[in-house]
Amino acid sequence: MRKIQMWPFKRSPIVPVIQLSGTVGMVTPLRPGLSISSLAEPLEKAFEMSKAPSIAIIVNSPGGSAVQSSLILKRIRALAEENEKKIYVFCEDVVASGGYYIALAGDEIYAEPSSIIGSIGVISSGFGFNKAIEKLGIERRIYTAGRSKSILDPFLPEKAEDVERLADLQRDAHDVFISVVKERRAEKLKGADTELFSGAFWSGRKALDLGLIDGISDVRTKMREIHGENVRLKVVPLERGGFLSRLKRIPSFEEFIQNKITHEHSSLSDELISSLERRALWSKYGL
């Protein structure tokens, strides 16, 4: 009787891919931003998905909330250590400010030659409407309990002491950002602090020279180099609470009316301002 030889079946390694795209922490009703609350569950799923020692994260973000960037980075690092995984970050069009903060979660960071990298700084922006309302004959009425409660109100004249207070907060946030960059990039940084932490941004090639990234590559190429030609990349779906998720629960008529009365006008203005801020972040980098 002829003996049939059985060959062992070798599965192709699966590398989970997490795509983080958009502004950080800036939320509008139809376009939610990146936040720890929306990413916590997908991140855990990614680390449980495969036995492969690698996790790939694709980042495309001009930044946003420093707090949310920090929380996302910390969660990624905690999961990496708990599951003994190596994190590879791949930068797309823009990975700047809070976007670069998140990218620092990577053990290795890669980008395209023309990617925009950096902007290690802190910025606050807004508008001053006090002269406009004067011309329109509008009287601003504001009542507070607390001397500094109306600090930097856009409808009041700007005060030097308020600006200095904001500058102090920015310096604190900038110092934290710088310490994280130095901790995560360690001896890889090659530029002077005055250049690296000026808030400037560079192309992927220049960022490599400065030690902000580890190489020029894309996720598919790099994962094939590490795990072989048969590696499979599996994108982890992100449920970030968009319009469709808001339809899952239909409010009662009473809830609808109360919500409409209470939030209609503020929601419209918040949506407009948030959209302008998000657009301004992307426009800064020519996108």
N, C-alpha and C positions, 0 to 999 in steps of 0.2 A: 504494500500500500504506500502510495506516494505521500511524503510528509510535506505539508504546506507550512512555509515559514511565515510567521506573523511579525510584521514590522511594527515597532512602537509608534503610536501616533503622537506627534509633537505639535502642540497648539502654538499658534502665532501669539506672541506677547501683545497684550492690550495696554495701551497707555491712555489714561483718561486725559481729556483736554478741557480746560475751563476757559471760556471766553469772557473777559471782563471788558466791556465796551461802554463808553459814555462818561458823563460827568460823575464825580463822586459826591454822594450825599445830597445833590440838588434834585428835588422831586417836584414834578408837576403831575396833575391828575392822569395824563395820558402817557407820560414819558418818565417813569421812575428812574432814579439814579442808582449808582452802586452804593450799597450800604450793608453793614454786617447783618442786619435783620433779614434782608432778602437773600443773602449769600450763605448764611450759616448752614442751612440744610443741603444745598447743592454741593458745598465744599465737603461736607461729611460723606455724601454719596460718592463723590469722586475718589476719596481715599479708601472707600470700601469696595470700589468697583473691580479692582484688579490686584493681582499679586505682584505685578511688575513693580520694580523699585523706583519708578519715575512717575512724576506728575507734571504735565505740561500746562502752563498758564499763558494765554495770549492776552496782552493788555493793549488797549487803544483808548487812552483817556487824557484829556488836557488838565485834569485835576478837579479840585473842588474842596470838600470838607477835609481838613487835616485830621480831625477826630475819627471820622469814618475810615480814612486811609490807614490810620494807625491800628484801628480795631481789626480791619481786614487783614493787614500784615500779621498781626499777632495771632489771629486765628489760623492762618495758613501755616505759620511756623510751629504752632502748638500741635497741629494735626500732623505735620511732617515729622516732628520728633516722636510723637506717640506711635506713628505707623512706620517709622524708619524709612521714609521716602525722601528722594532727592527732588527738589523743585527746580524746574527749568522754565524760565520766563522768556517769552518772545514778544518783542515790541513791534507794533504795526505802525500806523501813520504817526501818531503822537503819543509819547509816554512822558508827560511833563508834570511838574509840581506834584499834586496828590497822586497822579498816575504813576510817577516814578517812585513815589513813596511805597505804593503797593508792589511795584516791580522789585523792590528791595527784598521782598520775601523769597526771591529766587536764590538758590545756591549758585546758579549761573544765569546770566542775563544775555540774551542775544537780540539783535535788531537787524533791520534792513539798512543798506548804505544810506538811504535817503530818509530814514526815520528821524523824527525830531525828539531829542532826548534832553532832559535836564530841568531847567527852571526851578532850581532848588532855592526857593524863597517863599515869602508869604505876602499876599496881597489882599487888600480890602478896597472895595469900590462902591460907589453909590452916586446919588444925584442930590443937588441942592435946589429946592423949589421955593425957598422963602421970598426971593425977589419976584418970582412969577406970580405967587398968590397976592403979593402986594399990588402988582399991576392990575390984577383981576378984581381987586377990592375984596379979597377974602380974608377974614380974620381967623387966625389960628388960635384955637382954644385947647389947652392941655392942662390936666390936673394930675399931680403926682404926690405920692408919699415917699419921700426919698430924694435928696438933692440931685443925684445923678441919674435918676430914672429916665429922663428924656435925653440922655447923652446921644449926640450925633443924630438927632431927629432931623430928617431931610427937609422939614418945613420950618425949621428954626435956623437962625444964623449960626455959623460954625464958631466954636469956641476953641481957643488954643489949648486949654487944659484938657478938653475932650480928645483932641487930636493926639496929644502927648500920651494920654491914657491908652488910646488905641495902639500907638507906637510901642508902648511897653508890652502889650499883649502880643503884638507881632514879633517883637524881639524874642520873647519867651518861646513862641511857637517855632520860630526860625532856629533857635538853639536846639530844640528837641529834634527838628528835622535833620540838622547837621550831625547831631550825635548818632542818629540812626544810620545815616549814610556812612559815617566813619566806622561804625560798629559792623555793619553788614558788608562793606567793601574793603575794610581793613587795609592791608598793604597794597591793594590793587590800585588805589587812587594815585594819579601821577601829576595832577595839576596843583597849583597853589590854591589855598583856601579862598583867597580874594577873587579868584576866577571861578572856581567850582561852585561857590555858594553865593554868587552875586545875583542869582535869579536869571542868568543867561541860559540859553539853550543852544544845542548843537546838532549837527547831522549824526547819523549812526557811526560813520567813520571817525569823526572827530571825538565822539563820545567814547569810542574804543581807545583812542590815543590817550584820553584823560582818565581811563580806568573806570568809567561809569558803567560799562558793559564788558562782557567777556569775549564777544566775537560777533561776526557777521554771519547770520544763518537764519533759516526759517524752521518752523516746528517739524515739518515732514523730513527735511534733510537731516536735521540733527537727531531726531529719534531713530532714523534708519542707521545713522552712524553708530549709535549706541546699542540698539536692539536688533539690528539686522534688517534686511530688505522686506521681510515678511511682517514687520511690526504693524499693528492696526491701531489707528487713532480713533478714539471714541469720545465724541463731544458730549459733555454733561449739560443737559438742558437746565436753563435758569428760569425760574418762575419769579418774575420780579414785579408782580402786582400791577400789570397794565390794565387797559380798559376792559378786556374780557373778564379778568379776574374780579373786577368790580361789579360785574353783572351777576356773579354767582349768588349774591344775596340781594333780593329785591326788597327795599324798605317799605314799611307800611305807609298809607296815605298820610297819617299824622306825622310820621318821621320825615317824610318827603317835604311836607309843608314847613315844618320847623327848621329843617336843614336849609331849605330855600330862603326863608326869612333871615336866618342867622348868618349864613355863609355865602350867599349868592354874590354880593358885591366884593367881599374880601377875596373869595376864590378867584374871581375874574382878574383882579389886580395882582394877586399872588402868581397866577399863571403867566400873566404878561411879563412881570418883572423876572420871574424865574427863567422864562424862555429867553429873554434878552440877555441875562447873565450867562446862560448856557451857550448862546450863540456867540457872545463876546469871547468866551474862553476858547472856543474852536477857532474863531476868526483871528485870534492873536497869532496862530500858527499857520495862517494862510489857508484854512479849511472851512 
